[in-house]
Amino acid sequence: MRRYMVIKRIPWPWLRRDTTQNESSPLIPKEGSAKEDAEELDHVTTDLQAEANNGQDQSNPAFTRMQPRYKYSLMDYFLKYFLFLCNLLFTVLGLVVLGLGMWGLISKESFEQENISSIGTDPMLILVTLGLLLTMLCLSGCVGALRENCCLLKLFSAAVLVLITIQVLFAILAYSMQDQIGGYLRSGMLAAMAGYQDDLDLRFITDEIQSNLQCCGADNYRDWEINIYYNCSAPGVLACGVPATCCVDPLENGTVWNSQCGVGAQLLDEFTAQSVIFLGGCLGGISRWIEQHEGLIGTVAVVVIGVQIMTLFITTRLLESIQWQKVYI
């Protein structure tokens, strides 16, 4: 019996090897090993969650994978589409202003070879520049908000910040130079009066100011001597006259526009002329209008600055949400 047991332990080639698992086979998984692995994994997961709750080892890759995905709140969605719609509205407004400016330049043939040299002083160029800048600025904010593009949103917020800074500096400068502003306005008004007959834009602006403010000239009606057509030494019929928008009643019989109502008005004394034309200058009228509407002007300025600051905060909040979203993806 003892000899048989010894012989059986010898690994004869013709004998079938025992493949059943036992305690002496270290490379073969033991019974219950899967259960033990699962328990060990649960212990590791529990430890990582405890570390996450305690704020420890947050740079661990396992901790990053276990964090929940960041989701936009209703406020984030509201701010996103509110910013998109506001910028879309102002983009359309900018395109309208740009279109009006281009229409004005084309209708006056400012791009013709003989007029191209004076296009830099054309007032319509202000509309073109304003419309182009407004369109580009608001379009970057519109596309950036809709596509959640951080580069466009950062460009938009930087441009809005620069715009706010310029407006604040301009307000401070205008307040500190109140005395000089009157001189600048007088020079600009006289320049517009000198080119009244030659430039349709200057003519339109001057007529609107005189008719709405019921004034004539910069300081008084005799300022129209600066114009070569209304100067008393001029050979034409307009000599010593003023434009019809200076007249108290430019409508003949209340229906027909009388363009000759101001002819010879500069030859009249003030007592006689006051029944025909407005004697006061437009600079005084502008000052009175500003004093009467200073509350409204201040309110509009505060609202405009406030809207821009609110837009800046909304853009910053949206950028933070987008960056958090990208971190957790």
Contacts in CASP RR format, 6 or more apart in sequence:
PFRMAT RR
TARGET T0000
AUTHOR 0000-0000-0000
METHOD contacts of the structure
MODEL  1
MRRYMVIKRIPWPWLRRDTTQNESSPLIPKEGSAKEDAEELDHVTTDLQA
EANNGQDQSNPAFTRMQPRYKYSLMDYFLKYFLFLCNLLFTVLGLVVLGL
GMWGLISKESFEQENISSIGTDPMLILVTLGLLLTMLCLSGCVGALRENC
CLLKLFSAAVLVLITIQVLFAILAYSMQDQIGGYLRSGMLAAMAGYQDDL
DLRFITDEIQSNLQCCGADNYRDWEINIYYNCSAPGVLACGVPATCCVDP
LENGTVWNSQCGVGAQLLDEFTAQSVIFLGGCLGGISRWIEQHEGLIGTV
AVVVIGVQIMTLFITTRLLESIQWQKVYI
11 17 0 8 1.000
21 28 0 8 1.000
21 29 0 8 1.000
21 30 0 8 1.000
21 31 0 8 1.000
23 30 0 8 1.000
45 66 0 8 1.000
48 60 0 8 1.000
48 62 0 8 1.000
48 63 0 8 1.000
48 66 0 8 1.000
49 66 0 8 1.000
51 57 0 8 1.000
51 60 0 8 1.000
51 63 0 8 1.000
52 58 0 8 1.000
52 63 0 8 1.000
52 66 0 8 1.000
52 67 0 8 1.000
57 63 0 8 1.000
58 64 0 8 1.000
67 328 0 8 1.000
68 328 0 8 1.000
69 328 0 8 1.000
69 329 0 8 1.000
70 324 0 8 1.000
70 325 0 8 1.000
70 327 0 8 1.000
70 328 0 8 1.000
72 80 0 8 1.000
72 321 0 8 1.000
72 325 0 8 1.000
76 317 0 8 1.000
76 318 0 8 1.000
76 321 0 8 1.000
79 314 0 8 1.000
79 317 0 8 1.000
79 318 0 8 1.000
80 145 0 8 1.000
80 146 0 8 1.000
80 148 0 8 1.000
80 318 0 8 1.000
81 145 0 8 1.000
82 314 0 8 1.000
83 141 0 8 1.000
83 145 0 8 1.000
83 311 0 8 1.000
83 314 0 8 1.000
83 315 0 8 1.000
83 318 0 8 1.000
84 141 0 8 1.000
84 142 0 8 1.000
84 145 0 8 1.000
84 146 0 8 1.000
86 311 0 8 1.000
87 138 0 8 1.000
87 139 0 8 1.000
87 141 0 8 1.000
87 142 0 8 1.000
87 145 0 8 1.000
87 156 0 8 1.000
88 138 0 8 1.000
88 142 0 8 1.000
90 134 0 8 1.000
90 138 0 8 1.000
91 134 0 8 1.000
91 135 0 8 1.000
91 138 0 8 1.000
91 139 0 8 1.000
91 142 0 8 1.000
93 134 0 8 1.000
94 130 0 8 1.000
94 131 0 8 1.000
94 134 0 8 1.000
94 135 0 8 1.000
94 138 0 8 1.000
95 131 0 8 1.000
95 135 0 8 1.000
97 127 0 8 1.000
97 130 0 8 1.000
97 131 0 8 1.000
97 134 0 8 1.000
98 127 0 8 1.000
98 128 0 8 1.000
98 131 0 8 1.000
98 132 0 8 1.000
98 135 0 8 1.000
99 127 0 8 1.000
99 128 0 8 1.000
99 131 0 8 1.000
100 127 0 8 1.000
101 124 0 8 1.000
101 125 0 8 1.000
101 127 0 8 1.000
101 128 0 8 1.000
101 131 0 8 1.000
102 128 0 8 1.000
104 110 0 8 1.000
104 124 0 8 1.000
104 127 0 8 1.000
105 111 0 8 1.000
105 119 0 8 1.000
105 122 0 8 1.000
105 124 0 8 1.000
105 125 0 8 1.000
105 128 0 8 1.000
108 115 0 8 1.000
108 122 0 8 1.000
108 124 0 8 1.000
108 200 0 8 1.000
108 201 0 8 1.000
109 115 0 8 1.000
110 116 0 8 1.000
110 118 0 8 1.000
110 119 0 8 1.000
110 122 0 8 1.000
110 124 0 8 1.000
111 119 0 8 1.000
119 125 0 8 1.000
122 201 0 8 1.000
123 201 0 8 1.000
123 202 0 8 1.000
123 205 0 8 1.000
124 201 0 8 1.000
137 156 0 8 1.000
137 159 0 8 1.000
137 160 0 8 1.000
137 163 0 8 1.000
140 152 0 8 1.000
140 155 0 8 1.000
140 156 0 8 1.000
140 159 0 8 1.000
141 152 0 8 1.000
141 153 0 8 1.000
141 156 0 8 1.000
141 315 0 8 1.000
143 149 0 8 1.000
143 152 0 8 1.000
144 152 0 8 1.000
144 153 0 8 1.000
144 156 0 8 1.000
145 153 0 8 1.000
145 315 0 8 1.000
145 318 0 8 1.000
148 318 0 8 1.000
148 322 0 8 1.000
148 325 0 8 1.000
150 319 0 8 1.000
150 322 0 8 1.000
150 323 0 8 1.000
153 315 0 8 1.000
153 318 0 8 1.000
153 319 0 8 1.000
153 322 0 8 1.000
154 319 0 8 1.000
156 315 0 8 1.000
157 312 0 8 1.000
157 315 0 8 1.000
157 316 0 8 1.000
157 319 0 8 1.000
160 308 0 8 1.000
160 311 0 8 1.000
160 312 0 8 1.000
160 315 0 8 1.000
161 312 0 8 1.000
163 308 0 8 1.000
164 305 0 8 1.000
164 308 0 8 1.000
164 309 0 8 1.000
164 312 0 8 1.000
167 304 0 8 1.000
167 305 0 8 1.000
167 308 0 8 1.000
168 305 0 8 1.000
171 301 0 8 1.000
174 181 0 8 1.000
182 283 0 8 1.000
185 283 0 8 1.000
185 286 0 8 1.000
186 218 0 8 1.000
186 219 0 8 1.000
186 283 0 8 1.000
189 206 0 8 1.000
189 217 0 8 1.000
189 218 0 8 1.000
189 282 0 8 1.000
189 283 0 8 1.000
190 218 0 8 1.000
190 223 0 8 1.000
190 226 0 8 1.000
192 202 0 8 1.000
192 205 0 8 1.000
192 206 0 8 1.000
193 206 0 8 1.000
193 217 0 8 1.000
193 218 0 8 1.000
193 223 0 8 1.000
193 224 0 8 1.000
193 226 0 8 1.000
193 227 0 8 1.000
194 226 0 8 1.000
194 227 0 8 1.000
194 228 0 8 1.000
195 202 0 8 1.000
195 203 0 8 1.000
195 227 0 8 1.000
196 202 0 8 1.000
196 203 0 8 1.000
196 206 0 8 1.000
196 227 0 8 1.000
196 229 0 8 1.000
196 243 0 8 1.000
197 203 0 8 1.000
197 227 0 8 1.000
197 229 0 8 1.000
206 243 0 8 1.000
206 245 0 8 1.000
207 243 0 8 1.000
207 245 0 8 1.000
209 215 0 8 1.000
209 282 0 8 1.000
209 286 0 8 1.000
210 216 0 8 1.000
210 217 0 8 1.000
210 243 0 8 1.000
210 245 0 8 1.000
210 246 0 8 1.000
210 278 0 8 1.000
210 282 0 8 1.000
211 245 0 8 1.000
213 282 0 8 1.000
213 285 0 8 1.000
213 286 0 8 1.000
213 289 0 8 1.000
214 278 0 8 1.000
215 246 0 8 1.000
215 278 0 8 1.000
215 280 0 8 1.000
215 281 0 8 1.000
215 282 0 8 1.000
215 284 0 8 1.000
215 285 0 8 1.000
216 224 0 8 1.000
216 242 0 8 1.000
216 246 0 8 1.000
216 277 0 8 1.000
216 278 0 8 1.000
216 279 0 8 1.000
216 280 0 8 1.000
216 281 0 8 1.000
216 282 0 8 1.000
217 223 0 8 1.000
217 224 0 8 1.000
217 242 0 8 1.000
217 246 0 8 1.000
217 280 0 8 1.000
217 281 0 8 1.000
217 282 0 8 1.000
218 281 0 8 1.000
218 282 0 8 1.000
218 283 0 8 1.000
219 280 0 8 1.000
219 281 0 8 1.000
219 283 0 8 1.000
220 279 0 8 1.000
220 280 0 8 1.000
220 281 0 8 1.000
221 242 0 8 1.000
221 246 0 8 1.000
221 265 0 8 1.000
221 266 0 8 1.000
221 273 0 8 1.000
221 277 0 8 1.000
221 278 0 8 1.000
221 279 0 8 1.000
221 280 0 8 1.000
221 281 0 8 1.000
222 266 0 8 1.000
223 281 0 8 1.000
224 230 0 8 1.000
224 241 0 8 1.000
224 242 0 8 1.000
224 243 0 8 1.000
224 246 0 8 1.000
224 266 0 8 1.000
225 231 0 8 1.000
225 232 0 8 1.000
225 266 0 8 1.000
228 234 0 8 1.000
229 236 0 8 1.000
229 238 0 8 1.000
229 239 0 8 1.000
230 238 0 8 1.000
230 239 0 8 1.000
230 240 0 8 1.000
230 241 0 8 1.000
230 242 0 8 1.000
230 243 0 8 1.000
230 266 0 8 1.000
231 239 0 8 1.000
231 240 0 8 1.000
232 239 0 8 1.000
232 240 0 8 1.000
232 266 0 8 1.000
232 267 0 8 1.000
233 239 0 8 1.000
237 260 0 8 1.000
237 263 0 8 1.000
238 263 0 8 1.000
239 264 0 8 1.000
240 263 0 8 1.000
240 264 0 8 1.000
240 265 0 8 1.000
240 266 0 8 1.000
240 267 0 8 1.000
241 262 0 8 1.000
241 263 0 8 1.000
241 264 0 8 1.000
241 265 0 8 1.000
241 266 0 8 1.000
242 262 0 8 1.000
242 264 0 8 1.000
242 265 0 8 1.000
242 266 0 8 1.000
242 277 0 8 1.000
243 262 0 8 1.000
244 250 0 8 1.000
244 257 0 8 1.000
244 258 0 8 1.000
244 259 0 8 1.000
244 260 0 8 1.000
244 261 0 8 1.000
244 262 0 8 1.000
246 262 0 8 1.000
246 265 0 8 1.000
246 277 0 8 1.000
246 278 0 8 1.000
247 258 0 8 1.000
247 261 0 8 1.000
247 262 0 8 1.000
247 276 0 8 1.000
247 277 0 8 1.000
247 278 0 8 1.000
248 275 0 8 1.000
248 276 0 8 1.000
248 277 0 8 1.000
248 278 0 8 1.000
249 261 0 8 1.000
250 257 0 8 1.000
250 258 0 8 1.000
250 259 0 8 1.000
250 261 0 8 1.000
251 257 0 8 1.000
251 258 0 8 1.000
252 258 0 8 1.000
252 261 0 8 1.000
261 276 0 8 1.000
261 277 0 8 1.000
262 276 0 8 1.000
262 277 0 8 1.000
265 273 0 8 1.000
265 276 0 8 1.000
265 277 0 8 1.000
268 276 0 8 1.000
270 279 0 8 1.000
273 279 0 8 1.000
290 297 0 8 1.000
END
